[in-house]
Amino acid sequence: MKLIVVDDDPAALLIISEMTRSLGFETLCADSGEMCLRMLQEEPVSLVLCDWEMPGMDGPMLFKKLRQEIQGRYLYLMLVTGRDDKEDLIEGLNAGADDFINKPVNPEELRVRLRSAVRVLELQETLDQRNTRLKEANERIEQTLESVTADLKLAADMQFDLLPKEQYLNGVAANWLFKPASFLAGDIFDYFLVGKKQLVFYIVDVEGHGIPSALTSFAVNNQLNPSAQGMCVRNLRNASSVEQAVLRIIEDLNRQFTTSDTCGRYFTMVFGVVDLENGKVSFTQAGHPPPLLCSARENSVSEVGGGGMPIGMFESAKFEVTTVDINVGDRLFIYSDGAVECTSDEGELYGNERLNRALERCFSVPIEKIDNVLDREFIAWNGSGRFDDDVSMVCLEFSEIPAFAKNELLRNEKLHSAPTADAMNDSDMTINLTSSNGQSGKLNGPH
């Protein structure tokens, strides 16, 4: 190891330098602080023994300058002095000295102090090497993180592209709100027409968050795609009724995801079909929060559905189909539990009651603006716009589907006809009537 001995006294410089050489050090000599400074700027030396008292730049002055100007490596600085006052020692330490050795220099003491200095420098070198490796590792991690983040953003864009784009489907208007808790959500939803007579809708909430949950939601979305070979279209075409098709689809999903070795995650969902010919909605609620039916006629919000088991937990799980009638202007909301479990700054849950009141306030809000209104509602409650769970909502508004137009036509025809008393008495069929202004009634017709 190299070291520099600094002393303006040639005799003292010779004695100390010979001592250090005898201890195995490659020793360089400097007769002034200025000369030492120049040597350190040119030579990779980390150990300096310097006399305190020298003309011009003395030992403490040199050490201060070295601490300021020599960067990138640690210097071990030892003052050689005859001073032993406490104030002098403090001054030397403040100047940057690591150690002291008294004059006249004792060879054995010098050996011990230099051995301690070497140990410190070796530890420092080890620390520097580890810090270098840590810095390199951090740089690799940052590069990987940037790459992963870019991939996650791309995946998030792909997930967003899977969400429905259309807002008007054969007399049914739709809007939705989607707020993932992280880059990727375990929630997914869709709605689409099957022919001109049926509208499929669903919302899925996979347990957990992040990439594993998102992958499962992608898999569910792929199974329920609207292609002619997809599960939805196939069952709707082959089943004897809409209710039977809905039940078969849910049972098929449960069978596939219960026995899947690559999934391992269960999920809740609402899956339903709107029959545009008779104005009925048939759906299954698989462990998911119940849909909310907003009645335009009564200006009320009510839960519909009967619960059920999540999908992917038990192959033997049983599911039920609920069918409800819809009227002109009614809205159907389906949502994930992240909406009602959104917490305030104080940790209070948003809750079902607040959601119902918010939807009641939305009766006068056009469906095109409902997503913005509810978004502001959740952000105001949450206080930050960052959520612990994915928040998803879908709203379907029923306005001009064929069943309503047909019922309106029948009503007008009957109002202008004069049915006989016998015909009225023989009637056992009831037709639901709903007008364009939201009023409804019933008309009896012949069996």
C-alpha angles and dihedrals in degrees: 000000000000124000137173124226114203122195134136090212107086093205094051090044091054094047097049094042091053090049092053092046090053088056091057101261124138097233129205121190130217126180095200143028091247092055091049091051091053092048093051090052089056104032127057093233121150103178125069130179110192135178114238100222116054132140115262106359109027127195099275091045091051092049093051090051093047092052089052100043109029107077133167097044136053119249121207106211123195124186119215107207148147091217119107104167116126091235091054092051090051090049091051094048091048089052090058105267117154096193145357135222123193128232130276088049115231111215094219093048089048090051092052094045093047091049088054090048092051091050091052092048092048091050089048091050090050090049091049091051092049091047089051091051090045091051091050090048091049090050090052090047091050091050090048091046091051089050093047091046090051090049091048091050089050090049090048089053089050091050090050090050089057091062118096119273102187119090101183122050118173096313097330117106118203139191134168146192123217124182115165118205089223137001092298127035132214087213123088135163142175144174129197143158123259101203111316098298105060136049117198119204134173144161125203130197114189116202114256128016142262131029101344092050092044091053090054091048089051089052092051091048090051091053092051097046116141096239120126090250094048126112094251100051093040094054095041090054096046103037122093092228141012090249091055091049092051092050093048092050093052093045091049091051092049092049093050097046096041092056096037114119093194099051111048093170129105124212141193123227149164113224122181148155128218112215101215092193098061103020096242129137118210118188146157122225108207105191090309129128109275119264116253119230112205107202113211090194095055100025088229138129119218137171118244128190138054108248120241139182124303117255120257098028104090127014090209094054115135124221133196132209121225121200123196133178119239130206135202111292096013118140129208118205124196119181145166122251089250087080097059094033093055107126131219125226087272092053096253117147119241090228138191095279093058090047091052091050091048091053091048088055088052095063089097094042116098111243090241089067101039094095092057093046093051092042090057089045094056094042091050090051095043095042097211111047090237114114133198092217135029114272116210131166134172124193124196118190118196114211120137108010115151095254091062093049091048093050091048091052092049091049093053092048093051094046090058094046128078109224118200122246090245091054090050092050093048092053119115101156125091123202119199111231124199123177128210091256093059099259118130140192142159132257126199118221137179118284 
